[in-house]
Structures are given as C-alpha cells and as structure tokens.
C-alpha cells in the first residue's frame, strides 16, 4: 500500500518565474530538517554543492546533469525503470561522474533509484550502499592509489562491466543483482545473475551462492561456490559438488543469456527444476529472502507543479507531491 504526502511550499521568486514554471526537474535537499529546492537540469549539481555529509538529496524523474560526488549524502531518485503501474519515469544521470569520499568521513554514501548509461569512477569510497540502481560501467578502485572497500549493491543492474582492482584492499557484495561482467578480488555474490558479457572469469577470494553464472571461462581455488547454475567450459566443483552445469544453447536459460534493460531475467520452470538455492528457493535474482524488485524504497517526488506567476506579495506557489511506501 502507498501513501501520499502533499507538500505546499511558497517560496520567494528570486529569478524569472517563467523559467521555473517551464521546468519539471526538481531536487530537494534536507539538511538537518531544513528543506531547500533546486530546479532544472543542474539541480543535482546545485544541491550537492549546498549539501553536507549526512544530508538527503531527493530527485524527481527526468534527466539531470551528473555531479562528481565528494560528500557522503543519501541520493534518492524516482527509480531506474519506468513504473507502468504508477506512471513514474526513471531518474537519469546524463554524464560520467566520479565518487571520491575522504577516508575520515564517518557518514555513509547511499545511492538509490537512479539510471545511468555512463561510466562511474569510484576513486575512494568505503562502506557505501547502492540500491535499485542501473549502471553501465563501474571502475571501482581500479587505478593505483584508489580504493573501493566494503561496497554493497542490492537489486542493482550493471549492464556492461564492474572493473575492480586485483588487490585485497578492494571488496564488495552483490545481493540479487545483475552483473554482466566483473573482475577483481574479494566479492560476495548472493542470488545474482552474472556474466552476460561473455568473458566472465571467476574472481579470486570470492564467494558465489545461489547464482546463475553465464559463459564462465575459468576457475579459482580461492573461490567458493554453493548451489549455482552455470554454463561454460570449466567445472565449478571446487571445493564442493553442489553446482549444476547447463549447456549454453539450452532452452532452459536462453531468455537470460543477453543483457537488456527490458529483460526481467526470470528463470523458466525448466531452469528452476535443475537446482535449488541453499535455502530451498530458486537461484538467481528472484530467490532468497530479498527477491529482486526495481521499485525504490525511498519517498519519490511524484508530482511537481509551479505557478505560472508570483502572487501580489512576490511569492511563488509550488505544489509538490511525495509518494512513500507504508
């Protein structure tokens, strides 16, 4: 069940009202309970500039210019897909961006409900969370001197590749995610679908559990594998025999072999019958205790109307509707 919170805000007209009236892009910044609003394609850049660690930035649907993130904020979008039921469009970040959060920062960076088809470069980041986001390519602590430690991805899609460094100082966990390609060390995969890019090499010192692994090409003795359905030329019987191989041309898995944003990656009944996860549910993104769901958990800006002109006393009426889950 959903509930709707309607906020009526009267703000002073500080610039041309027609420009605001024509804009449908909105970012709100919550700083210690005080709400600021920013409008237009640069709204995220402006909100980030005004933010401090621990603040919350909420974006409406639409396409925003990206910002290089240097503050441990909570960034909330309207979602990574078009929600037909609520007619909510995604929040799109239009450009490449980097993330560089100083080590001494005690707050956590959280990003939820955004879509980007650009590169994301994680230069320095620890203990961050990404929920229900769609990424294209991520470079995570990939270059010398960079570090990406204890990152968590839940219900995310990585359309092309996650490039992690081959070092023990980088680590990440993926829960009910689509990861088309990945390399690096120190990962935990639970109920994921991995490897549509056709060049998947099992990552060192990592754990794969209840996953579907596509086009797998090699093994690692430092990797543990439990109850995975996999294709490819190498056995996954190290160190146990709980994994099941299926031919790449099998009808059971043909619908998940290729990544596309429109693919729901649901297993066929034939594939489900081949193997169960360690908890008895299906393998892949719809199994486990967190079945995949792209709908954001955070409040979403579902309506944004601005008056065409100011009132006699110079105020501009703004009607914002925020939708949140019960």
N, C-alpha and C positions, 0 to 999 in steps of 0.2 A: 504494500500500500504506500502511496506517495502522499505527502502533504505539501501545501504551497504556502510560502511566506511572501507577502506582498509588502514591499518597502516603498514608501512615497517620500521622495527626497526633494527638497527645494534648495537649490544652490545658486549662488550669485553668478550672474553672467559675466565672465571675465574676458570673453572674446566673442567673436561673431556667433550669434545663436544659430544662424542658418547652417554653419559648419557642423555644429553639434547635432542639429536636427537631422542632417543627412547621414550621420554616422550610425552604424549598427554594431560597432565593435566597442566593447567595454571591458575594462579591467578594474577591479576593486582591490584596494589594499587595506587590510586590517592590521593596524599597529596598536597593540595594547588596548583594543576595544574601540579605537577611533577609525572610522571608515573614510577613505579617500577614493575618488573615482577618476579614471583616466579614459580618454575616448580616442578611437581611431586606430589605424594600423600600427602606430608606435606606442600604443597604450602599455604593452608589456614592458618595453624599454623604460618608459617613464615610471611605471610602478616599481620596477626593480631598482631604479636609481633612488627612489624615495624610501625603499624598504630597509629594514634592519634584520639581522639574524632572528629567526623565530616568527617573523611576520607571515601572513597568509595573503597570497595573491590569487584571485579568482578571475578567470577569463570567460567571456561569453563564447558562443560559437563564432566561427569565422576565421580568417587568416590574418595572423599577426606577424610583424617583423620580429625575428628572434633576438635574444639578448645573450651575451656571454654571462653565465651565472657565476657570481662570486660571493653570494650570500646564501646562508642556509635557511632558505624560506620554504614554505609549503606552496607549491604552484598547482592550482586546480583548474583543469579545463572541463569543457562540456562533454568530452568523450573522444574516442579515436575512430568511431564509426558513426554513420547515420543511423539514428534510432528511429525506425519507422513507426513504432508504437507511440512515441511522444513527439515525433517530428523534430527531434533535436539533431542539429548538424554538428559535425566534429569541430574541435578547436585545432587549427593547423598552425604550426610554426614554420615560417616560409624559408628560412635561411639556415646555413650551417651555424652551429654555436658550440661553445666550449663550456666546460664546468671546471672551476678551479676554486675550491673551498679550502682556506688555510687549515692546517692541522690543529691549531689551537681552538678552533671553533667547537663549541660544545653542543650546539643545536644540530638537528638532522635535516638534511635536504630531502624533501619528498616531492615527487612529480607524479601527478595523476591525471588521466583523461586527456592526453594530447596526442596529436598525429604529426609526424614529420617524415618527409621523404629526403631529408638532407643528412649530411654527416654530423655526428655528435662526437666531440673530442673531450674525453674525461682526462684532464691533466693531473688533478689532485682531488681526491674525494675518498671519504670513508664513512661507513655506516649510513649510507643513503638508501632510500626506498623509491622504487618506480612501480606504479600500479596502473594497469589498464592503459598502457601507452603503446603506440605503434611507432617503431623506429625503423630506419633504413640500414644504416651502417653506424656502428659504435666502435671507436678506438678508446680502449679503457686502459690507462696506464701503459700505453703501448711504446712510447719513446723513453729513452734513457732519462732518468730523473723524475719520471712521472709515476704516480701511484694511484691505484683504484682498489680499495680494500673493503671487504665486508659489505658489498653491494647486494641488494635484494630486489629481484624482479618478480612480480606477481601478476598473472594474467596479461602479460605483455606479448607483443609480436615484434620480432626482429626480422625484417623482410630479406635482408641480404647476409650480413655477417657481423659477428661480435669479435673484434680483434683484441685479445688480451695478451699481456706480456708473459713471456716464459720465465716467470720469477715467483718465488714463494711469497713475495710482498703484495701480490695481487690476488684477489679472491672475490667470488660472487656466488649467489644461489639463485636458482630459477625454479619457480613454482607454477605449474600449469601454464607454461609459456610455449610459444612457437619460436624456435631459434633456428633460422635457416642455415647458418654456418657459424662455427666458433673454433677458436684455438686459444691456447694458453694453459695455465695451471690452476688448480685449486678451485674447482667448481662443484656445486651440488645441484643435480637435476632431479626434480620430483614431478612425475606426470607431465612431461614435456614431449613435444614432437620436434625432432632435431635433424638437420642435415639435408634440406631440400636443395642446397646449392651444389650438391653432387661431389663434394670434396671433404667430407667430414672425417677428421682424424680424432680418435678418442683422446681427450685431454688428460694430461698426467695428474696424478694425485687427486683424482676426482671421483665422484660417486654418481652413478646413473640408476635411478629406481623408478619402475613403473612407466617407462618412457617408450616412445616409438622412435627408432633411430634409422634414418633413411640413408642409403648409399654409404654405409660405413666401410672404411677402407683399411683400417689398421687397429692394432691393439696396444694396450699399455699394461704392463704388470702392476703398475702403481694405481690402477683404476679398478674400482669395484662395481659390479653390475648385478642388479637384482630385478628379476621379473620384467625384462624388456623384450619388446617385439622389434626385430631388426631385419634389415636387408643388408646385402653386401657380401664381400668375398672372404671375410675373416670371421672365425668363431668368436663368440663372446663368452666362452666357458671359463674364463679366468675371472675370479677364483672359484666360481661355482657353476652349476649347470641349471640355473633357473630361467635362462633366457631362451627365446624361441625365434628361430630364423624363418623368414618367409621370402620367396622369390620376388625380385623387383617387378616382374611382369604379372604378379598375382592379381586377380580381380579383387581380392580382399582389401588391398591397400591402394589401388590405383587412384582413388579420389584424394589422397593426401600427399602424393609424390611431388607436386608442384606448388610452390607458394603463390598465392594471390590474395589480395585483401578481401575478395569476395568469398574465398573458401572458408567454410565453417570448420573444416578439419574433423568432422565427425567420423568415427570408425564405422565400417559396415558391420552387420551382425556376424558375418563370417570372420572378420578380424577379431571381434570381441571374443569369439569362441576359441580362438587359438591360445589365448593366455589371459590370466587374471593378474591384477596387481597384488602386492604383498598384503593389502588389506581386503582383498576379495572383490574390489570394484574394478572397472575396466582400466586398462592402461591408456596413456595419452591424456589430453588436456581436460577431458570431462570426467576423469576418475579422481579418486582420493577424496579428501574432506573439503577441498576448495575447487569444485568444478568450474571450468572457465566461464566467465560472464564478462562481456566488454563494458557493461554499464557502470559508470563511476559510482563510488560510494559517497562522494562528497556532494555538498549542495551545488546546484548548477543554475546559472543565470538563464532562465527560460524565456523571459520577455524583457525588452528594454525599449521604452518609448520616451522620447524627448519632445517637449512642447516646441512648436514652431517659432515662438517668440516669448520674450520675457513678460512678466507681469508689470503693472504700473510702478511697483517699488523696486524693479530691477532684478527680480528673482526668476530663475528658470525652473520649471517643473519637470522632474524626471521620475518616471514610473518604472520601477524595477521589480520583476517577479523572480524569486529564487525558489527552486524546487529542491527538496531534500527527501531522503528516504526516512521512513519511520524508525 
